Amino acid sequence: MYLLGDKVKKIRSKNAGPFWITIDIFCGSKEAFKEVRHSLDNIQISQLFQIPGQTLKRFEIESLNVIKFSFPRKVIQGHIHDRDMHGAQLAVLLSELRL
């Protein structure tokens, strides 16, 4: 087992507009991309972020060695209960995921 953050070059999360979050996993190499692609599944992501699996979108960009996830924000950006205005804190949670 390993931490995802130790295996890849960078993990970044951000807003994709006021209603969506996007997380980019920059694997850095073809080998890391292939390993992460096969080890990381949508169920793990939906459980980690406590979101319904059917709302999670996954994109694999092999030419860039990037895996991207997008999902709706729990509350709209800037809402009184929004605890992460820019969506940047979720990358830390994902980097600590054991695969």
C-alpha positions in Angstrom: 0.0 0.0 0.0 1.1 3.6 -0.6 -0.3 7.1 -0.2 -1.6 8.5 -3.5 0.3 11.8 -2.8 3.6 9.9 -2.7 3.0 8.2 -6.0 2.0 11.1 -8.2 3.6 14.4 -9.0 0.8 16.7 -7.9 -2.9 16.7 -6.9 -4.9 19.9 -7.3 -8.5 20.7 -6.4 -10.4 23.8 -7.4 -13.8 25.3 -8.3 -15.2 24.5 -11.7 -17.7 27.4 -11.4 -19.8 28.0 -8.3 -21.6 24.7 -8.4 -18.8 22.1 -9.2 -15.4 21.0 -7.8 -12.6 19.5 -10.0 -9.7 17.5 -8.8 -6.7 16.9 -11.0 -4.2 14.1 -10.4 -1.0 14.8 -12.3 0.8 11.4 -12.4 4.0 12.6 -13.9 4.8 9.4 -15.8 3.1 6.8 -17.9 3.9 4.1 -15.3 2.4 6.1 -12.4 -0.6 6.9 -14.6 -1.3 3.3 -15.4 -0.8 2.2 -11.7 -3.1 4.9 -10.3 -5.6 4.3 -13.1 -6.0 0.7 -12.1 -5.8 1.2 -8.3 -8.1 4.2 -7.9 -11.8 3.6 -8.4 -14.8 5.8 -8.3 -16.2 4.2 -5.2 -13.2 5.2 -3.2 -13.6 8.8 -4.4 -17.3 9.0 -3.7 -16.8 7.5 -0.2 -13.9 9.8 0.6 -15.8 13.0 -0.4 -19.2 11.6 0.8 -20.9 12.2 -2.5 -23.3 10.0 -4.4 -21.4 7.9 -6.9 -23.8 8.8 -9.8 -22.8 12.5 -9.5 -19.0 11.8 -9.9 -17.5 12.3 -13.3 -14.1 10.8 -14.2 -11.8 11.8 -17.0 -8.6 10.0 -17.9 -6.3 12.0 -20.1 -3.6 9.5 -21.1 -1.6 11.8 -23.3 -1.0 14.1 -20.3 -0.9 11.4 -17.6 -3.8 13.1 -15.8 -6.8 11.7 -14.0 -9.6 14.2 -13.3 -12.7 14.0 -11.1 -15.5 16.5 -11.1 -18.6 16.5 -8.8 -21.2 19.0 -7.6 -20.4 21.1 -4.6 -22.4 20.3 -1.5 -23.3 24.0 -1.1 -22.9 26.8 -3.7 -19.6 28.7 -3.6 -19.8 31.6 -1.1 -22.8 30.2 0.8 -22.8 30.9 4.5 -22.0 27.2 5.1 -19.3 27.0 2.5 -16.1 25.9 4.3 -13.8 26.0 1.3 -14.5 29.0 -0.9 -12.0 27.9 -3.6 -12.3 24.1 -3.4 -8.6 23.8 -2.7 -8.6 21.8 0.5 -9.9 18.5 -1.0 -6.6 17.8 -2.7 -5.1 17.2 0.8 -7.7 14.5 1.6 -7.0 12.7 -1.7 -3.2 12.9 -1.3 -3.6 10.9 1.9 -5.7 8.1 0.4 -4.1 4.7 0.7 -4.1 2.5 -2.4 
